[in-house]
Amino acid sequence: MPNPRYWLMKSEPTAFGFGDLVKSKNSTNHWDGVRNYQARNFMREMRAGDKVLFYHSNCDPPAVVGLAEVVREAYPDPTQFDPKNIHYDPQATREKPIWDMVDLRAIKPLRKPVPLDALRKTKGLEKMPLLRRATRLSVMPVTPKEWEIIVKLGG
């Protein structure tokens, strides 16, 4: 198996937080509802065994709160086909799906969450996509060094 790659995935804790992933059967669940082409493309690059920083967004304070891993690679997100779902996309068909999802398994919560302010102040994280002004992606790559720094910050 090749070396794992590293990712950061954002979720609002009120919609689906790290605790929800932990409570899921086998601490595993799908990551659906991504409706940004770049984020989708990043998910398509994910491989089983890749490591994920689970980031709580749109809360006070936003922070990396846990570690997870990819356990199932990208496959069509069924919410795109359901007219009653908020993630419905009338242009998507079962023959030509547009949106994908991956399955994640929780590894463990960080001993101490790493808030966005701490990430901004930490040497070695200056180039993280998360810290760029206009970046609103829910899925983004993380370098092995950034992963190491953040895991260390989280205890």
C-alpha positions as CSV (number, residue, x, y, z in Angstrom):
1,M,0.0,0.0,0.0
2,P,1.4,3.4,-0.9
3,N,2.0,6.1,1.8
4,P,-1.3,7.7,2.9
5,R,-2.1,11.2,1.8
6,Y,-3.5,13.7,4.2
7,W,-6.7,15.8,4.1
8,L,-8.7,18.3,6.1
9,M,-12.5,17.9,5.9
10,K,-14.8,20.6,7.3
11,S,-18.2,20.0,8.8
12,E,-20.6,22.1,11.0
13,P,-20.9,20.3,14.3
14,T,-24.6,21.1,14.4
15,A,-25.0,19.2,11.0
16,F,-22.6,16.3,11.5
17,G,-19.8,16.6,14.1
18,F,-16.9,14.4,15.0
19,G,-19.0,12.9,17.8
20,D,-21.6,11.9,15.3
21,L,-18.9,10.0,13.3
22,V,-17.7,8.3,16.5
23,K,-21.3,7.2,17.4
24,S,-21.9,5.8,13.9
25,K,-21.9,2.1,13.4
26,N,-18.2,1.0,13.6
27,S,-17.4,4.7,13.9
28,T,-17.8,4.9,10.1
29,N,-20.1,7.0,8.0
30,H,-20.3,8.6,4.5
31,W,-19.4,12.2,3.7
32,D,-22.2,13.4,1.5
33,G,-23.5,16.7,0.3
34,V,-20.3,18.2,-1.2
35,R,-21.4,20.5,-4.0
36,N,-18.2,22.2,-5.0
37,Y,-16.3,20.8,-8.0
38,Q,-12.8,21.3,-6.5
39,A,-13.8,19.6,-3.2
40,R,-15.4,16.8,-5.2
41,N,-12.2,16.4,-7.2
42,F,-10.1,16.2,-4.0
43,M,-12.5,13.4,-2.7
44,R,-11.9,11.6,-6.0
45,E,-8.2,11.6,-5.3
46,M,-8.7,10.0,-1.8
47,R,-7.6,6.4,-1.3
48,A,-8.5,4.0,1.5
49,G,-6.0,4.5,4.3
50,D,-5.6,8.3,3.7
51,K,-5.7,10.3,6.9
52,V,-8.2,13.1,7.6
53,L,-8.2,16.0,10.0
54,F,-11.8,16.5,11.1
55,Y,-12.5,20.3,11.3
56,H,-15.6,21.8,13.0
57,S,-16.5,25.0,11.0
58,N,-19.2,27.7,11.5
59,C,-18.9,27.4,15.3
60,D,-17.0,29.2,18.1
61,P,-14.2,28.5,17.8
62,P,-13.7,26.7,14.6
63,A,-11.1,24.0,15.2
64,V,-9.6,20.7,14.2
65,V,-11.2,18.3,16.7
66,G,-10.4,14.7,15.6
67,L,-8.6,12.3,13.3
68,A,-10.3,10.0,10.8
69,E,-9.3,7.8,7.8
70,V,-10.8,7.1,4.4
71,V,-12.2,3.6,4.4
72,R,-14.2,3.7,1.1
73,E,-13.1,5.6,-2.0
74,A,-15.3,8.0,-4.0
75,Y,-18.7,6.7,-5.2
76,P,-21.9,8.5,-6.3
77,D,-23.6,10.5,-3.7
78,P,-27.3,9.3,-3.8
79,T,-28.6,12.6,-2.3
80,Q,-28.0,14.2,-5.8
81,F,-30.9,12.1,-7.2
82,D,-33.5,12.8,-4.5
83,P,-35.7,15.8,-5.2
84,K,-36.7,16.0,-1.5
85,N,-33.1,16.3,-0.4
86,I,-31.4,19.7,0.1
87,H,-28.4,18.3,-1.9
88,Y,-30.6,17.4,-5.0
89,D,-29.1,18.3,-8.3
90,P,-31.6,18.1,-11.2
91,Q,-28.7,17.8,-13.7
92,A,-27.3,14.6,-12.1
93,T,-28.6,11.3,-13.4
94,R,-27.8,7.7,-12.3
95,E,-26.1,7.2,-15.7
96,K,-24.1,10.4,-15.3
97,P,-23.7,11.2,-11.6
98,I,-22.0,14.5,-10.9
99,W,-21.3,14.3,-7.1
100,D,-19.4,11.8,-5.1
101,M,-18.9,10.9,-1.4
102,V,-16.4,8.9,0.5
103,D,-16.7,6.9,3.7
104,L,-14.7,7.9,6.8
105,R,-13.9,6.1,10.1
106,A,-13.1,8.0,13.2
107,I,-9.6,7.2,14.6
108,K,-9.8,9.4,17.7
109,P,-10.6,12.8,19.0
110,L,-7.7,15.2,19.6
111,R,-6.9,15.6,23.3
112,K,-7.3,19.3,22.9
113,P,-9.0,20.8,19.8
114,V,-6.7,23.0,17.7
115,P,-8.6,26.3,17.0
116,L,-8.3,28.3,13.8
117,D,-6.4,31.1,15.7
118,A,-3.8,28.6,16.9
119,L,-3.4,27.3,13.3
120,R,-2.8,30.8,12.0
121,K,-0.1,31.5,14.6
122,T,1.8,28.2,14.1
123,K,5.1,28.2,12.2
124,G,5.0,25.7,9.4
125,L,1.2,26.1,8.6
126,E,1.4,29.4,6.7
127,K,0.7,27.8,3.4
128,M,-2.3,25.6,4.4
129,P,-5.2,26.2,2.0
130,L,-7.5,26.5,5.1
131,L,-5.7,29.6,6.2
132,R,-6.0,31.4,2.8
133,R,-8.5,34.3,2.8
134,A,-10.9,33.1,0.1
135,T,-10.7,29.4,0.7
136,R,-14.1,28.0,1.6
137,L,-13.5,24.4,0.4
138,S,-14.9,21.7,2.7
139,V,-12.3,19.2,1.5
140,M,-8.6,20.1,1.0
141,P,-5.2,18.5,1.0
142,V,-2.8,18.8,3.9
143,T,1.0,18.1,3.7
144,P,2.5,15.4,5.8
145,K,4.4,18.1,7.8
146,E,1.2,20.1,8.4
147,W,-0.5,16.9,9.6
148,E,2.4,16.2,12.0
149,I,2.3,19.8,13.4
150,I,-1.5,19.8,13.9
151,V,-1.5,16.3,15.5
152,K,1.2,17.4,17.9
153,L,-0.7,20.6,18.8
154,G,-3.8,18.5,19.5
155,G,-1.8,16.4,22.0
